[in-house]
Amino acid sequence: MQGAPARRALWLDLALYGGALVFALITAFASEFYGYRVWGNFAIAGYFAALVLTGGIAVTGRGSRWVPVWVIAVVATAAPLLYLAFRRSPTFTWGPWPWSFPAQPEVWVIERSARDLFANGTPYTDLATLGRAPHPDDYTPYGPSMTVFGFPRALFGDHPLTDARVAFLVVTAAALVLAWWAIGKPVLPVRAAHLVVASPLTALTLAAAGDDVAVVALIVAAAALAYRADPASAWGAGALGAVLVTMKLTAVPAVAVLAIGVAATRGWRALGAFSTALVVVGSAVVLPVLLADPTSFVEHVLKFPVGLGQASSPASSPLPGHLVAGLGPVGHAVALVLLGLAAAATATWVLVRPPRTAGDALACSAVGLGLAIVLAPATRWGYLVYPAVLAGAAIALGRTRDRVDVVRVGTGVPAPAEDSGVDSPPGGPRTA
């Protein structure tokens, strides 16, 4: 018979896939966004298949719990992404905003930034040249490194495979593989994969936009490199941290946590290597763009995200910080104070108890970014992909000992650990 831990793990799997299926159904029929509705239709099939497969494992007592995860990755992530990329081909007629968009605005904003970089030497539009009041989609609220994801379309023209989301997906997968390699290629817990790969937050974000998932995946890779023992990894982690900070300022708290962790666990020399790489690579990326048009850089990258630009950010999901800020000037000030207190508390925690492992660093980052997202005056539900993926990666990097992966019947071998029900990925240990 199956052990109690294995049964509990399967019941939780069923609950997670069932909840995701309900979310997909609601999205498919109720979302105002075309891309979200398309994702919902694909995701219904993906999560329903995962539910059926998991039910089969529960009934028969045999099979790998990784199979439903990979089904979701293909059916609920890669398939809708490619469908939307092909629907977005030049032959597709755009409809009224936002209902007919096959891509979220950040996709074509990033692609536009690449074209502007090649044409003008800067990815940031000079708003004074618009001849009208700017609106949010005129802004490129990212660092220069994000522009790289628009290079395929800028260099090779409009084609489904030059869609920036394809580049985001490729970089996300490569970053996660790099993190797995950096920590010694351990057997990974399935529960971590639920948060990192199979979560609707990850799947929907990759299909409709993709930039935030690529950023958080690179944070995971930087954390894995930062805690490796070899000296070169500190340089690599610092360089990757520079890329992250110059992609999106959301990554700054996570990079700061890694710096503290490197100092606490590997000493000042490793911190020096990390910091040197961070400064050198960051400067090499930012300075050419900053010098080309400092006013536009400050307007797009610094002022707009904090609400000081000529146009206001459209981020307005009803999370606590936004609701408080909506009460007026006093409410906005209160929200900023709460955000500052949360940042101070998180910083104190990290300084008093520096993260000793990559898993600890990712857990700290998940808490810090989660609080920032919940308390920020301008925020989106989709940003919760950061704490979700970081929490899943913290589980994976914090539990690296080998485990047996297949639910067994009548073999006499102990069932997997209860933690989160751990299975081996393909290629890991198997039983007959």
Steps between C-alpha positions, in 0.01 A plus 500: 500500500603859459646662808312781671752768392463396135122506524504844658738626229266371227193654664681834514600459134134443411397807699763718330411384149130535578547857622708584193230349277236724661727803447547402134123466452434843650777655289375338178146628541530819705827675413484817292836424338514290183837349592377402844191333356712303253727391782196397703375270225836326468546489877162331548631209295838500673375507857217254427755257354720548808200432722415178313860378499537567871173322568636202308813496714284513814283210383770274356777596739751520216644777287712812530350816639727692262294401197209739582753781555649455153153473345415839650830648380422393142121540478441797732820698435687427177192426286303821577818708474570369150135530396492864609834569332365368169171688543712810545660460157478799262193345333303523824270803524520673834173576671404764757715531813531287706258226404667375186865522597689173431779636724509715810636853439834424667583263213480757224638775727818293542514425128455871425784582739734278298406675175551838667840392631622409154350813347578763764762354733254483789201273570307787661268720298555874540151592617548861389495382137154341524310822439235399752466407865671163565302196609631193688573295188746767383723403789763229519523450879785249478876512512707472181560125543132429443536640150699190398176299493376726222811445286362201301208702362712812446768304313301235314161662453144408592473124539325290764832362625650848540227585752668613823302237693690224322827654620358532853404133500842388375686714756270382780566135420876560464517688831321223689725234346805711596374522859443122512850438368657751739357324806628161389211365290300364795172314489236772524174503697182500296342754732770747400417437134135576573599853602776557247361330188137390537351798683241701302703809593800364310311345211274801433782753536724315255221460245378859512815698585801317644735770626437450873550123481833546321613744769406274790657195331827693464478595870486127580804436280693785663422360846619154402827643365553730799525209744731278299842448658719573195631858476378558144138456605508823706601689187231323300233570760597868512492530122160332487383728780602800287299366208200457730518849647534648153202297381248598765541684831278238662813285523692749718383358838587145395849603383555683831404185691750299294777752575437466874489123471829489309669717764366287786585160353799554272677801645603845388710383206201327342286806574765713327484280191119507505488878542769570240320292239172667596639850456711435189235311305223732618696807397584350160129444437359826637756771428477502116121533517509751784749721318300482176190655658513544881163679519311218329681235703398663829141560381444143379699289745487696825208744504227305326513181714465699825217718372699819433494487119296712261252211476379269775565128517192293405583242770192498720416153633301528825776386734528666845754767404297615201177503699655710776662737248161544333365676810670824396830680571500383862430143392784515246736623772385223735559240230853630447566493876376140522718408203801665668435321829476165321826571317672598828374189676616274218841671486541462878412131477755441222775693682440336838465151355684500165388224262741208527377306197357579160165371624512741794584791269211419269261465794605843631455647154158338466384657826648841421368520146165355607455776758612765251250380240212482747572843652608699192259780399512389133504124461367205299384152595744361243798623700420229756685268264818628668433370853334186361797397284753607763319293764499196272868545421574539873336162559708346220831655604434433866435127456770357280549152636396221265153354535309219337237619262236247405191418702524127564263222582607188686876546457582535866695818427415808711282762334645843410553756773181681598644848452352563171500162341829476316545334168804476278491686173550295184834328521490477878469183709225262391343189638335219316 
